[in-house]
């Protein structure tokens, strides 16, 4: 499972369609000063003082708020709008670990206010969150950056038994972004205590398609099934919906290897525009699920082989080798012998009996192997 473009669209009501944004110019502190003078109408000396106080190519969120209030009172609506939008994205989809600053390069997005609707803002939010989640997966990282509300609301929608939350959802606000459905209560459970809770989740503890009742307000966009890379600024992340097809109501098959990261930004933009072929490759003859977490034969064995199925590793005394059936091998294939060896080992570990119907298929595998 993962956060998809469809999730972002439903939770935040941000558009999926649109262009990626990757400016050519490097935003130095001098460029930051120039942008502030040109697009925010600030005196050059005052702008230089503020940039030095931020110690880099940033603007302070409080400073932007003050400028917004100042320009709104003066009726300078263009400057006020840019200050407000910078403050908005800096405290939401482009938030970083400072939570007080916003990267000044994003001001380039608001040079032409009439062109804001041409960008894929859902891609911007998702690519930024993916990058911060990737950083947070490193052992040395102590804090998650990005927009935590997007992540938290996604968890609340898909995993209703996790966390403490309240609902603030009335019939007169169902047209609003789905994230407004939730409000938060301080919980007493710490991170370490949640790890075994996550390991105990079963497929029936998941709401695989939580937004079906929201479709009258946000229709499903097939661009959510685009497979490739998302680009935003200097962020360049893979987007692989073929690994979470159950969230789209489709049989989950064993996905191919991720695409090689060999394309430049312009080539990725071309693939994004011509997404129809990518979508056709992703759905390639699949069909709708019969029950929410349905997969094709062999998928779970593949998943347990290539992934980390548990957050908390079991103690050595409880570890078991997961059998890896080979579905496309015949009895004469060397892999067949290896598979049957793993099956025998597994059956001994679980003390399975031949009369136990839960293991009937595995004993049938061994019978066929012995005959050949």
SULRA-V262771 format. One record per residue. N is the residue number from 0. RES is the residue in one small letter. PSI is psi in radians with two decimals (999 if undefined). D_LAST is the distance of its C-alpha to the last C-alpha in Angstrom with 2 decimals. Layout:
n->N res->RES psi->PSI d_last->D_LAST
n->N res->RES psi->PSI d_last->D_LAST
This chain:
n->0 res->x psi->2.69 d_last->40.00
n->1 res->x psi->2.99 d_last->43.06
n->2 res->x psi->2.20 d_last->46.63
n->3 res->x psi->2.99 d_last->46.76
n->4 res->x psi->-0.61 d_last->49.65
n->5 res->x psi->-0.69 d_last->49.74
n->6 res->x psi->-0.80 d_last->50.25
n->7 res->x psi->-0.73 d_last->53.12
n->8 res->x psi->-0.73 d_last->54.72
n->9 res->x psi->-0.69 d_last->54.70
n->10 res->x psi->-0.66 d_last->55.75
n->11 res->x psi->-0.15 d_last->58.45
n->12 res->x psi->0.70 d_last->59.20
n->13 res->x psi->2.50 d_last->58.90
n->14 res->x psi->2.45 d_last->58.17
n->15 res->x psi->-0.77 d_last->54.83
n->16 res->x psi->2.53 d_last->56.13
n->17 res->x psi->-3.10 d_last->58.26
n->18 res->x psi->2.68 d_last->58.39
n->19 res->x psi->2.78 d_last->57.04
n->20 res->x psi->2.15 d_last->59.81
n->21 res->x psi->1.64 d_last->59.83
n->22 res->x psi->2.55 d_last->63.36
n->23 res->x psi->-0.60 d_last->64.04
n->24 res->x psi->2.51 d_last->66.85
n->25 res->x psi->2.23 d_last->66.40
n->26 res->x psi->1.70 d_last->68.40
n->27 res->x psi->3.06 d_last->70.57
n->28 res->x psi->-0.59 d_last->73.25
n->29 res->x psi->-0.70 d_last->75.83
n->30 res->x psi->-0.65 d_last->73.84
n->31 res->x psi->-0.75 d_last->73.62
n->32 res->x psi->-0.80 d_last->77.42
n->33 res->x psi->-0.73 d_last->77.86
n->34 res->x psi->-0.72 d_last->75.53
n->35 res->x psi->-0.66 d_last->77.39
n->36 res->x psi->-0.76 d_last->80.70
n->37 res->x psi->-0.81 d_last->79.57
n->38 res->x psi->-0.29 d_last->77.40
n->39 res->x psi->-0.04 d_last->78.78
n->40 res->x psi->0.55 d_last->82.42
n->41 res->x psi->2.50 d_last->82.85
n->42 res->x psi->2.45 d_last->85.51
n->43 res->x psi->-0.77 d_last->84.12
n->44 res->x psi->-0.80 d_last->85.54
n->45 res->x psi->-0.62 d_last->84.26
n->46 res->x psi->-0.74 d_last->80.86
n->47 res->x psi->-0.69 d_last->80.69
n->48 res->x psi->-0.75 d_last->81.66
n->49 res->x psi->-0.75 d_last->78.93
n->50 res->x psi->-0.69 d_last->76.19
n->51 res->x psi->-0.64 d_last->77.27
n->52 res->x psi->-0.45 d_last->77.10
n->53 res->x psi->-0.21 d_last->73.48
n->54 res->x psi->0.80 d_last->72.61
n->55 res->x psi->-2.98 d_last->70.49
n->56 res->x psi->1.14 d_last->69.75
n->57 res->x psi->2.83 d_last->69.99
n->58 res->x psi->2.57 d_last->72.31
n->59 res->x psi->2.39 d_last->72.98
n->60 res->x psi->-0.66 d_last->72.05
n->61 res->x psi->-0.68 d_last->75.35
n->62 res->x psi->-0.72 d_last->77.26
n->63 res->x psi->-0.68 d_last->75.66
n->64 res->x psi->-0.75 d_last->76.58
n->65 res->x psi->-0.71 d_last->80.16
n->66 res->x psi->-0.69 d_last->80.32
n->67 res->x psi->-0.83 d_last->79.00
n->68 res->x psi->-0.74 d_last->81.71
n->69 res->x psi->-0.84 d_last->84.35
n->70 res->x psi->-0.58 d_last->83.49
n->71 res->x psi->-0.74 d_last->83.09
n->72 res->x psi->-0.59 d_last->86.56
n->73 res->x psi->-0.11 d_last->87.95
n->74 res->x psi->0.31 d_last->86.30
n->75 res->x psi->1.39 d_last->84.32
n->76 res->x psi->-0.53 d_last->81.31
n->77 res->x psi->-0.85 d_last->79.30
n->78 res->x psi->-0.72 d_last->79.40
n->79 res->x psi->-0.69 d_last->78.87
n->80 res->x psi->-0.77 d_last->75.77
n->81 res->x psi->-0.74 d_last->74.18
n->82 res->x psi->-0.73 d_last->74.96
n->83 res->x psi->-0.80 d_last->73.51
n->84 res->x psi->-0.68 d_last->70.29
n->85 res->x psi->-0.75 d_last->69.79
n->86 res->x psi->-0.70 d_last->70.35
n->87 res->x psi->-0.95 d_last->67.96
n->88 res->x psi->-0.53 d_last->64.95
n->89 res->x psi->-0.38 d_last->65.71
n->90 res->x psi->0.02 d_last->65.42
n->91 res->x psi->-1.76 d_last->62.41
n->92 res->x psi->-0.38 d_last->59.71
n->93 res->x psi->0.36 d_last->60.85
n->94 res->x psi->2.50 d_last->61.70
n->95 res->x psi->-2.97 d_last->61.00
n->96 res->x psi->-0.25 d_last->61.20
n->97 res->x psi->-0.63 d_last->64.99
n->98 res->x psi->0.23 d_last->65.40
n->99 res->x psi->-0.19 d_last->68.99
n->100 res->x psi->2.80 d_last->68.57
n->101 res->x psi->2.46 d_last->67.12
n->102 res->x psi->2.25 d_last->66.22
n->103 res->x psi->-0.42 d_last->69.14
n->104 res->x psi->-0.45 d_last->67.00
n->105 res->x psi->-0.25 d_last->66.20
n->106 res->x psi->-0.45 d_last->69.84
n->107 res->x psi->-0.50 d_last->68.95
n->108 res->x psi->-0.49 d_last->67.05
n->109 res->x psi->0.32 d_last->70.33
n->110 res->x psi->-0.85 d_last->72.55
n->111 res->x psi->1.73 d_last->72.40
n->112 res->x psi->-0.45 d_last->72.33
n->113 res->x psi->-0.28 d_last->72.01
n->114 res->x psi->0.16 d_last->68.64
n->115 res->x psi->-0.53 d_last->66.88
n->116 res->x psi->-0.05 d_last->65.06
n->117 res->x psi->-0.07 d_last->63.30
n->118 res->x psi->2.65 d_last->60.96
n->119 res->x psi->1.54 d_last->57.56
n->120 res->x psi->-0.51 d_last->58.66
n->121 res->x psi->-0.71 d_last->55.41
n->122 res->x psi->-0.68 d_last->53.63
n->123 res->x psi->-0.82 d_last->56.35
n->124 res->x psi->-0.75 d_last->55.86
n->125 res->x psi->-0.76 d_last->52.05
n->126 res->x psi->-0.72 d_last->51.90
n->127 res->x psi->-0.75 d_last->54.45
n->128 res->x psi->-0.74 d_last->52.62
n->129 res->x psi->-0.77 d_last->49.28
n->130 res->x psi->-0.79 d_last->51.08
n->131 res->x psi->-0.62 d_last->52.60
n->132 res->x psi->-0.65 d_last->49.34
n->133 res->x psi->-0.73 d_last->47.73
n->134 res->x psi->-0.72 d_last->50.63
n->135 res->x psi->-0.31 d_last->50.39
n->136 res->x psi->-0.19 d_last->46.74
n->137 res->x psi->2.46 d_last->47.98
n->138 res->x psi->-0.59 d_last->48.64
n->139 res->x psi->-0.18 d_last->52.16
n->140 res->x psi->2.27 d_last->53.18
n->141 res->x psi->-0.13 d_last->55.32
n->142 res->x psi->2.45 d_last->56.34
n->143 res->x psi->2.21 d_last->54.93
n->144 res->x psi->-3.09 d_last->57.02
n->145 res->x psi->-2.83 d_last->57.11
n->146 res->x psi->1.64 d_last->57.91
n->147 res->x psi->-0.46 d_last->56.71
n->148 res->x psi->-0.69 d_last->57.80
n->149 res->x psi->-0.80 d_last->55.16
n->150 res->x psi->-0.79 d_last->52.39
n->151 res->x psi->-0.77 d_last->53.81
n->152 res->x psi->-0.60 d_last->54.26
n->153 res->x psi->-0.74 d_last->50.74
n->154 res->x psi->-0.77 d_last->49.50
n->155 res->x psi->-0.65 d_last->51.81
n->156 res->x psi->-0.74 d_last->50.57
n->157 res->x psi->-0.51 d_last->46.82
n->158 res->x psi->1.39 d_last->46.82
n->159 res->x psi->-0.31 d_last->49.54
n->160 res->x psi->-0.08 d_last->49.00
n->161 res->x psi->2.44 d_last->49.68
n->162 res->x psi->2.93 d_last->53.17
n->163 res->x psi->2.19 d_last->56.61
n->164 res->x psi->2.80 d_last->58.10
n->165 res->x psi->2.80 d_last->60.54
n->166 res->x psi->2.41 d_last->60.77
n->167 res->x psi->1.13 d_last->63.78
n->168 res->x psi->1.98 d_last->62.80
n->169 res->x psi->2.87 d_last->65.29
n->170 res->x psi->-0.39 d_last->65.44
n->171 res->x psi->-0.01 d_last->68.01
n->172 res->x psi->0.31 d_last->65.90
n->173 res->x psi->-0.28 d_last->62.49
n->174 res->x psi->-0.16 d_last->63.22
n->175 res->x psi->2.89 d_last->63.41
n->176 res->x psi->2.41 d_last->60.56
n->177 res->x psi->-0.46 d_last->57.99
n->178 res->x psi->-0.44 d_last->58.43
n->179 res->x psi->-0.12 d_last->61.83
n->180 res->x psi->-0.48 d_last->60.14
n->181 res->x psi->2.53 d_last->59.61
n->182 res->x psi->2.83 d_last->61.97
n->183 res->x psi->2.52 d_last->61.16
n->184 res->x psi->2.48 d_last->62.00
n->185 res->x psi->2.20 d_last->61.96
n->186 res->x psi->2.79 d_last->59.00
n->187 res->x psi->-0.19 d_last->58.79
n->188 res->x psi->2.30 d_last->55.05
n->189 res->x psi->2.98 d_last->54.34
n->190 res->x psi->-0.79 d_last->51.45
n->191 res->x psi->-0.60 d_last->49.62
n->192 res->x psi->-0.42 d_last->49.67
n->193 res->x psi->-0.42 d_last->48.13
n->194 res->x psi->-0.87 d_last->44.98
n->195 res->x psi->-0.49 d_last->43.33
n->196 res->x psi->-0.72 d_last->44.62
n->197 res->x psi->-0.71 d_last->42.73
n->198 res->x psi->-0.43 d_last->39.52
n->199 res->x psi->-0.09 d_last->39.97
n->200 res->x psi->2.50 d_last->40.33
n->201 res->x psi->2.90 d_last->37.87
n->202 res->x psi->-0.51 d_last->37.48
n->203 res->x psi->-0.16 d_last->39.96
n->204 res->x psi->-0.01 d_last->42.56
n->205 res->x psi->2.38 d_last->42.70
n->206 res->x psi->1.77 d_last->44.83
n->207 res->x psi->-0.48 d_last->42.67
n->208 res->x psi->1.37 d_last->45.39
n->209 res->x psi->-0.18 d_last->48.74
n->210 res->x psi->0.24 d_last->51.00
n->211 res->x psi->-0.58 d_last->50.55
n->212 res->x psi->-0.05 d_last->53.96
n->213 res->x psi->-0.04 d_last->55.47
n->214 res->x psi->-0.53 d_last->54.51
n->215 res->x psi->-0.35 d_last->57.94
n->216 res->x psi->-0.61 d_last->59.36
n->217 res->x psi->1.78 d_last->56.62
n->218 res->x psi->2.63 d_last->54.46
n->219 res->x psi->2.34 d_last->50.94
n->220 res->x psi->2.09 d_last->51.07
n->221 res->x psi->-0.25 d_last->48.03
n->222 res->x psi->-0.32 d_last->48.99
n->223 res->x psi->-0.34 d_last->47.37
n->224 res->x psi->0.16 d_last->44.02
n->225 res->x psi->2.38 d_last->45.06
n->226 res->x psi->2.12 d_last->42.57
n->227 res->x psi->-2.33 d_last->44.15
n->228 res->x psi->2.54 d_last->46.89
n->229 res->x psi->2.38 d_last->49.99
n->230 res->x psi->2.33 d_last->53.09
n->231 res->x psi->2.01 d_last->56.30
n->232 res->x psi->-2.17 d_last->58.82
n->233 res->x psi->0.15 d_last->56.95
n->234 res->x psi->2.37 d_last->53.95
n->235 res->x psi->1.70 d_last->50.79
n->236 res->x psi->2.57 d_last->47.74
n->237 res->x psi->2.55 d_last->44.44
n->238 res->x psi->2.01 d_last->44.20
n->239 res->x psi->1.35 d_last->40.67
n->240 res->x psi->-0.29 d_last->40.70
n->241 res->x psi->-0.12 d_last->37.12
n->242 res->x psi->-0.06 d_last->36.17
n->243 res->x psi->0.83 d_last->38.14
n->244 res->x psi->-0.40 d_last->37.79
n->245 res->x psi->-0.46 d_last->37.96
n->246 res->x psi->-0.25 d_last->41.59
n->247 res->x psi->0.14 d_last->42.17
n->248 res->x psi->0.44 d_last->40.49
n->249 res->x psi->2.55 d_last->37.47
n->250 res->x psi->2.29 d_last->33.71
n->251 res->x psi->2.09 d_last->32.71
n->252 res->x psi->3.03 d_last->30.03
n->253 res->x psi->2.00 d_last->28.62
n->254 res->x psi->2.74 d_last->31.64
n->255 res->x psi->3.03 d_last->31.81
n->256 res->x psi->2.63 d_last->33.34
n->257 res->x psi->2.64 d_last->37.10
n->258 res->x psi->2.60 d_last->39.33
n->259 res->x psi->2.43 d_last->40.84
n->260 res->x psi->1.27 d_last->44.39
n->261 res->x psi->-0.08 d_last->45.96
n->262 res->x psi->2.57 d_last->48.39
n->263 res->x psi->3.04 d_last->52.07
n->264 res->x psi->-0.69 d_last->53.92
n->265 res->x psi->-0.70 d_last->55.21
n->266 res->x psi->-0.65 d_last->51.79
n->267 res->x psi->-0.70 d_last->50.46
n->268 res->x psi->-0.64 d_last->53.48
n->269 res->x psi->-0.74 d_last->52.64
n->270 res->x psi->-0.65 d_last->49.08
n->271 res->x psi->-0.75 d_last->50.61
n->272 res->x psi->-0.70 d_last->53.02
n->273 res->x psi->0.84 d_last->50.33
n->274 res->x psi->-0.28 d_last->47.97
n->275 res->x psi->-0.69 d_last->46.95
n->276 res->x psi->-0.69 d_last->44.21
n->277 res->x psi->-0.76 d_last->42.87
n->278 res->x psi->-0.71 d_last->42.90
n->279 res->x psi->-0.67 d_last->41.08
n->280 res->x psi->-0.61 d_last->38.32
n->281 res->x psi->-0.78 d_last->38.04
n->282 res->x psi->-0.27 d_last->37.83
n->283 res->x psi->1.31 d_last->35.68
n->284 res->x psi->0.19 d_last->34.68
n->285 res->x psi->3.02 d_last->34.41
n->286 res->x psi->2.93 d_last->35.86
n->287 res->x psi->2.60 d_last->37.93
n->288 res->x psi->2.63 d_last->36.38
n->289 res->x psi->-0.50 d_last->36.23
n->290 res->x psi->2.76 d_last->37.12
n->291 res->x psi->-0.62 d_last->38.70
n->292 res->x psi->0.52 d_last->35.82
n->293 res->x psi->2.46 d_last->33.02
n->294 res->x psi->2.88 d_last->30.36
n->295 res->x psi->2.81 d_last->27.46
n->296 res->x psi->2.34 d_last->23.90
n->297 res->x psi->-0.25 d_last->22.87
n->298 res->x psi->-0.81 d_last->26.49
n->299 res->x psi->-0.64 d_last->27.03
n->300 res->x psi->-0.76 d_last->24.00
n->301 res->x psi->-0.77 d_last->25.39
n->302 res->x psi->-0.77 d_last->28.86
n->303 res->x psi->-0.41 d_last->28.13
n->304 res->x psi->-0.62 d_last->26.47
n->305 res->x psi->-0.18 d_last->29.45
n->306 res->x psi->-3.06 d_last->32.36
n->307 res->x psi->1.64 d_last->34.30
n->308 res->x psi->-0.27 d_last->33.79
n->309 res->x psi->2.50 d_last->36.50
n->310 res->x psi->-0.73 d_last->40.05
n->311 res->x psi->1.99 d_last->40.39
n->312 res->x psi->2.39 d_last->37.62
n->313 res->x psi->2.72 d_last->36.60
n->314 res->x psi->2.69 d_last->37.62
n->315 res->x psi->-0.61 d_last->35.14
n->316 res->x psi->-0.34 d_last->34.62
n->317 res->x psi->0.01 d_last->33.41
n->318 res->x psi->2.40 d_last->31.20
n->319 res->x psi->2.52 d_last->27.56
n->320 res->x psi->2.17 d_last->24.89
n->321 res->x psi->2.22 d_last->24.04
n->322 res->x psi->2.55 d_last->20.34
n->323 res->x psi->1.48 d_last->19.58
n->324 res->x psi->2.51 d_last->16.91
n->325 res->x psi->1.82 d_last->15.81
n->326 res->x psi->-0.39 d_last->16.33
n->327 res->x psi->0.27 d_last->16.21
n->328 res->x psi->2.60 d_last->13.01
n->329 res->x psi->2.97 d_last->9.76
n->330 res->x psi->-0.46 d_last->6.22
n->331 res->x psi->-0.17 d_last->7.38
n->332 res->x psi->2.35 d_last->10.57
n->333 res->x psi->-0.57 d_last->11.93
n->334 res->x psi->-0.46 d_last->13.48
n->335 res->x psi->-0.76 d_last->10.40
n->336 res->x psi->-0.71 d_last->9.96
n->337 res->x psi->-0.73 d_last->13.71
n->338 res->x psi->-0.75 d_last->13.86
n->339 res->x psi->-0.59 d_last->11.75
n->340 res->x psi->-0.76 d_last->14.10
n->341 res->x psi->-0.68 d_last->17.02
n->342 res->x psi->-0.78 d_last->16.11
n->343 res->x psi->-0.78 d_last->16.01
n->344 res->x psi->-0.74 d_last->19.27
n->345 res->x psi->-0.77 d_last->20.83
n->346 res->x psi->-0.61 d_last->20.19
n->347 res->x psi->-0.71 d_last->21.80
n->348 res->x psi->-0.67 d_last->24.68
n->349 res->x psi->0.04 d_last->25.52
n->350 res->x psi->0.82 d_last->25.03
n->351 res->x psi->2.57 d_last->23.06
n->352 res->x psi->2.54 d_last->22.68
n->353 res->x psi->-0.40 d_last->19.98
n->354 res->x psi->-0.07 d_last->22.94
n->355 res->x psi->2.04 d_last->24.12
n->356 res->x psi->-0.38 d_last->23.77
n->357 res->x psi->-0.39 d_last->24.17
n->358 res->x psi->0.25 d_last->20.74
n->359 res->x psi->-0.73 d_last->18.96
n->360 res->x psi->-0.67 d_last->17.10
n->361 res->x psi->-0.69 d_last->15.88
n->362 res->x psi->-0.55 d_last->14.62
n->363 res->x psi->-0.66 d_last->12.81
n->364 res->x psi->-0.79 d_last->11.09
n->365 res->x psi->-0.67 d_last->10.04
n->366 res->x psi->-0.78 d_last->8.93
n->367 res->x psi->-0.71 d_last->6.59
n->368 res->x psi->-0.70 d_last->5.36
n->369 res->x psi->-0.55 d_last->5.39
n->370 res->x psi->-0.41 d_last->3.81
n->371 res->x psi->999 d_last->0.00
